[in-house]
Amino acid sequence: MSNSGLYIKEFEARGKNVPISSLTFYKGCNVVLGKSDTGKTTLYSIIDFVFGKGNADLTLPPEGDGYTDFFLEIHTYDERIYTLRRSISSMSVFVYQCSLSEYNEQQKPTEYSCQGASNINISDFLLSVSNVPTIFSKSSETKNPTKISYSIIRHLSAPPLFQTFHAEPCGPALS
């Protein structure tokens, strides 16, 4: 097995006067199922948000009112554990070297910017812990190479979020 990469182990949403909302993932393929309007797309958007995507304005559905802080416990394939925390209206992700169950607000995190131009950004951290080297892309439109972000690598290596499968008959029906 390769020692490159990471996976999400735990997700939590926290806020004042709301219960903690959590979800446990497992190493390998995880499937999130549910009827329409039950939070699947919101969960995916929050995970992207914690991984540094988007601006500081995360829009939640009415059911998300009161939730302000989002946590991901990530495990690397070489057995390192980190907890990432990003708050609504923040352009920073705070990384703690512990599991989510060991997290407390007195611990000193490392702060990473969500802006790619920053010297210390979350994309570089995620690429580093995934053992992915820095990759540059150069197009004919720009003279300077562009650093490939974690978000691009993740989307290239992961299956599409929404995939529709249709059952097709495999052969003639048996009578």
C-alpha positions as CSV (number, residue, x, y, z in Angstrom):
1,M,0.0,0.0,0.0
2,S,1.2,3.5,-0.8
3,N,2.1,5.9,2.0
4,S,0.9,8.9,0.0
5,G,-2.4,10.6,0.5
6,L,-4.9,11.3,3.2
7,Y,-8.5,10.5,4.1
8,I,-11.2,12.2,6.2
9,K,-12.0,10.3,9.4
10,E,-14.4,12.6,11.2
11,F,-16.5,15.6,10.5
12,E,-18.1,17.9,13.0
13,A,-20.1,21.1,12.9
14,R,-20.3,23.2,16.1
15,G,-21.9,26.4,17.2
16,K,-23.6,28.1,20.1
17,N,-27.0,26.8,21.2
18,V,-26.9,24.0,18.6
19,P,-26.1,20.3,19.1
20,I,-22.8,19.1,17.6
21,S,-23.4,17.5,14.2
22,S,-21.0,14.8,13.3
23,L,-20.2,12.1,10.8
24,T,-17.6,9.3,10.8
25,F,-15.9,8.2,7.6
26,Y,-13.8,5.1,7.0
27,K,-10.6,4.5,5.1
28,G,-11.6,3.7,1.5
29,C,-14.8,4.6,-0.4
30,N,-17.6,6.2,1.6
31,V,-21.0,6.7,0.2
32,V,-23.4,9.4,1.6
33,L,-27.0,8.6,0.7
34,G,-30.2,10.5,1.4
35,K,-33.3,12.0,-0.1
36,S,-33.3,15.4,-1.7
37,D,-32.6,18.3,0.6
38,T,-31.1,16.2,3.4
39,G,-27.7,17.9,3.5
40,K,-25.5,15.9,1.1
41,T,-24.4,18.8,-1.0
42,T,-24.0,21.0,2.0
43,L,-21.7,18.5,3.6
44,Y,-19.6,18.4,0.4
45,S,-19.5,22.2,0.3
46,I,-18.4,22.4,3.9
47,I,-15.6,19.9,3.3
48,D,-14.4,22.0,0.3
49,F,-14.7,25.0,2.6
50,V,-12.5,23.5,5.3
51,F,-10.0,22.4,2.7
52,G,-9.7,26.1,1.7
53,K,-12.0,26.5,-1.2
54,G,-14.0,29.7,-1.7
55,N,-14.2,32.9,0.1
56,A,-15.1,33.4,3.7
57,D,-18.9,33.5,3.1
58,L,-20.1,30.0,3.4
59,T,-23.9,29.9,2.8
60,L,-25.7,27.3,4.8
61,P,-29.4,26.3,4.5
62,P,-31.8,27.3,7.3
63,E,-31.1,24.0,9.1
64,G,-27.5,25.2,9.5
65,D,-28.3,28.3,11.4
66,G,-26.1,28.6,14.5
67,Y,-23.3,26.5,13.2
68,T,-20.1,28.5,13.0
69,D,-17.1,26.2,13.2
70,F,-16.4,23.1,11.1
71,F,-13.8,20.4,11.8
72,L,-12.2,17.6,9.8
73,E,-10.1,15.0,11.4
74,I,-7.7,13.8,8.6
75,H,-5.4,10.7,8.7
76,T,-2.5,10.3,6.4
77,Y,-1.6,6.9,5.0
78,D,1.7,7.1,6.9
79,E,-0.4,7.4,10.1
80,R,-0.2,11.1,11.0
81,I,-3.4,12.6,12.4
82,Y,-4.5,16.3,12.1
83,T,-7.6,18.2,13.0
84,L,-8.5,21.1,10.7
85,R,-10.9,23.9,11.8
86,R,-12.4,26.7,9.8
87,S,-15.0,29.2,10.9
88,I,-17.6,31.0,8.9
89,S,-16.3,34.3,7.7
90,S,-12.6,33.2,8.1
91,M,-10.0,33.0,5.4
92,S,-7.8,30.8,7.6
93,V,-7.7,27.1,8.4
94,F,-6.3,26.2,11.8
95,V,-4.4,22.8,11.9
96,Y,-3.9,20.9,15.2
97,Q,-1.7,17.9,15.5
98,C,-4.2,15.7,17.2
99,S,-7.4,13.8,16.7
100,L,-10.7,15.6,17.0
101,S,-11.5,13.8,20.3
102,E,-8.2,15.2,21.7
103,Y,-8.8,18.8,20.4
104,N,-9.3,21.6,22.9
105,E,-9.3,25.3,22.4
106,Q,-6.1,25.8,24.5
107,Q,-3.9,24.0,22.0
108,K,-1.7,26.1,19.7
109,P,-2.6,25.5,16.1
110,T,-0.8,26.4,12.9
111,E,-2.7,28.9,10.9
112,Y,-2.9,28.5,7.1
113,S,-4.3,31.0,4.7
114,C,-7.0,30.0,2.2
115,Q,-5.5,32.3,-0.4
116,G,-3.1,30.6,-2.8
117,A,-0.8,33.6,-3.0
118,S,0.1,33.4,0.7
119,N,3.4,31.9,1.7
120,I,1.8,29.6,4.2
121,N,-1.5,28.3,2.7
122,I,-3.7,25.3,3.4
123,S,-3.2,23.8,-0.1
124,D,0.5,23.6,0.4
125,F,0.0,21.9,3.8
126,L,-2.5,19.3,2.3
127,L,-0.1,18.5,-0.6
128,S,2.8,18.2,1.8
129,V,1.0,15.7,4.2
130,S,-0.2,13.8,1.1
131,N,3.4,13.5,0.0
132,V,2.6,15.2,-3.3
133,P,5.5,17.3,-4.7
134,T,5.0,20.8,-5.8
135,I,3.8,20.8,-9.4
136,F,3.7,23.7,-11.8
137,S,1.6,24.2,-14.9
138,K,2.5,26.5,-17.7
139,S,0.0,27.6,-20.3
140,S,0.7,29.6,-23.5
141,E,-1.4,32.4,-22.1
142,T,0.8,33.1,-19.1
143,K,4.6,33.6,-18.9
144,N,4.9,32.4,-15.3
145,P,4.1,28.8,-14.2
146,T,1.1,28.3,-11.9
147,K,1.4,26.1,-8.9
148,I,-1.2,23.3,-8.9
149,S,-3.4,23.4,-5.9
150,Y,-4.6,20.6,-3.6
151,S,-8.2,21.1,-4.8
152,I,-7.2,20.4,-8.4
153,I,-5.2,17.2,-7.5
154,R,-8.1,16.0,-5.3
155,H,-10.6,16.4,-8.0
156,L,-8.4,14.6,-10.5
157,S,-7.9,11.6,-8.2
158,A,-11.4,11.3,-6.7
159,P,-14.5,10.1,-8.5
160,P,-17.2,12.7,-9.3
161,L,-19.4,13.6,-6.3
162,F,-22.7,13.0,-8.1
163,Q,-22.8,10.0,-10.3
164,T,-26.0,8.6,-11.6
165,F,-26.1,4.8,-12.2
166,H,-28.8,3.2,-14.4
167,A,-29.5,-0.5,-14.1
168,E,-29.3,-2.0,-17.6
169,P,-30.3,-5.6,-18.3
170,C,-27.2,-7.8,-18.7
171,G,-28.9,-10.2,-21.0
172,P,-32.1,-11.9,-21.9
173,A,-34.6,-12.3,-19.0
174,L,-34.9,-15.8,-17.6
175,S,-38.4,-17.2,-17.4
